[in-house]
Amino acid sequence: MEQTTYLKINPADSVIVCLEAKKKGAIVEVDGRQIVLNQDTPAGHKVLIKDAPKGTDIIKYGYPIGHAKEDLKAGDWVNENNLKTNLSGTLEYTYQPVDETLDIEKENRTFKGYVRKNGDVGVRNEIWIVPTVGCVNGIAERLVEELKKETHEDGIDAIHAWHHNYGCSQLSGDHENTRKVLRDICLHPNAGAVLVLSLGCENNQPDDFMAMLGDYDKERIKLLVTQKVDDEMEAGMAILRDLYNLARQDKRQEVPVSKLRVGLKCGGSDGFSGITANPLVGEFSDWLVAQGGTSVLTEVPEMFGAETILMNRCETEELFNQTVSMINNFKNYFLSHGEPVGENPSPGNKAGGISTLEDKALGCTQKCGKAPVSGVMEYGDRLEHNGLNLLSAPGNDLVAATALASCGCHLVLFTTGRGTPFGTFVPTMKIATNPDLARRKKNWIDFSAGQLIEGRTMQELVPEFIDKVLAVASGEKAQNEANGYREISIFKNGVTL
């Protein structure tokens, strides 16, 4: 009976995770030994199962998650107050490849998507207005409202303007990041048609920006420079009416699941994230890769402490070297701003049972399962390889989710233990780590992985989760879409003029 109230994740672990809150004096039997809890311990938090003198590594998931800041005794509640990260600066790494061949049956599943002129596939058919500069955000919003009034979105999944603050007064890397992400949005297959809305005098010059799009569908992507017309609303609506009449003719058709591209993200994590939702998403990621599809893991700072696991799954030494550069470049980014590399868990993370960045990372990286790494991308890059890809972006929820969508992901699987309502410019499915969150925030949560601590097995849950993801890919609205919670956020590093 007692076995169901805690979990020892790995045989090598020196802590257990409480699956429910426990009182001081409670007794648990672990590996044939009775452990008496020395403090009240919340659900999702860690209890030490053997003495740990000051400086001793604390083991969870089979790896160190930091070291004891003081002498600790078996039964102690392990948290951010008595556990310190082992992370510091950049490191040198050695490629030690492991064979992670997936033994998963190919099922020949399909979903209903929109096949675009270039052969790409979208899971939504939306009309988007993409401002080249923040100065025209208000015009973009007015145009969206007018088009909605005229059409009632009949035959179109949605109409949106993607507001941002940039496109001018930025330098070098920041300016290019903005241009790349806006380019990626314009070319995303979830858009049936796009109006690129420009002011005209911004640094992100409209003609140069349109050249960045390459060989794009000129029937479906149009430019309006507002300084060049007398009435921008009249000119904009004329273009949008034509785009609408084209896009509304598109119909869903069955396409192989190998065309699906899914982003992997977590936020508002808790002590259950690495036990329920992240492993469930990892099972889905492996399944999708085995079907010939694509998944993308980002949040580079939340790889710190688990990065060698990913590095050694790289298919080639070149990919290994790219991953090393991605990790160390992000550490140098932190250090260049005078910030330590190990201070990532938020107050909500800590309250939920995550004490160090390694603790977070070892749970976070489970979202990508066990598949080999077949691609590594810089921020703003677009997907080129099927299979599991790594993408350089920070951990910030809005920035990372936008980066996943802009690289070409059709939707984002977002695990959360604390809960969050937001979504980016593609469907952003929320997977709850615990049953309480799923019950309380039904208007936020799309699927409950908390069923895994209520008696359901992973074997039972994975097929249900696959069906849910494919249903959303086929048109079922994610909760963020139903609520109208959708936005973008672009990574910024340097000065603003």
Sequence and secondary structure as in RCSB ss.txt:
>XXXX:A:sequence
MEQTTYLKINPADSVIVCLEAKKKGAIVEVDGRQIVLNQDTPAGHKVLIKDAPKGTDIIKYGYPIGHAKEDLKAG
DWVNENNLKTNLSGTLEYTYQPVDETLDIEKENRTFKGYVRKNGDVGVRNEIWIVPTVGCVNGIAERLVEELKKE
THEDGIDAIHAWHHNYGCSQLSGDHENTRKVLRDICLHPNAGAVLVLSLGCENNQPDDFMAMLGDYDKERIKLLV
TQKVDDEMEAGMAILRDLYNLARQDKRQEVPVSKLRVGLKCGGSDGFSGITANPLVGEFSDWLVAQGGTSVLTEV
PEMFGAETILMNRCETEELFNQTVSMINNFKNYFLSHGEPVGENPSPGNKAGGISTLEDKALGCTQKCGKAPVSG
VMEYGDRLEHNGLNLLSAPGNDLVAATALASCGCHLVLFTTGRGTPFGTFVPTMKIATNPDLARRKKNWIDFSAG
QLIEGRTMQELVPEFIDKVLAVASGEKAQNEANGYREISIFKNGVTL
>XXXX:A:secstr
 GGGGEE  STT SEEEESS B TT EEEETTEEEE SS B TT EEESS B TT EEEETTEEEEEESS B TT
 EE TTTEE    S                    EEEEEE TTS EES  EEEEEESSGGGHHHHHHHHHHHHHH
HTTTTSSEEEE   S SSSB HHHHHHHHHHHHHHHT TTEEEEEEEE SSSSS HHHHHHHT S  TTTEEEEE
GGGSS HHHHHHHHHHHHHHHHTT   EEEEGGG EEEEEE S  TTTTTTHHHHHHHHHHHHHHTT EEEE  G
GGGTTTHHHHHTTBSSHHHHHHHHHHHHHHHHHHHHTT  TT    HHHHHHT  SHHHHHHHHGGGGTT  EEE
EE TT     SEEEEE   S HHHHHHHHHHTT SEEEEEESS      SS EEEEESSHHHHHHTTTT SEEGG
GGGTT  HHHHHHHHHHHHHHHHTT   HHHHHT         S B 
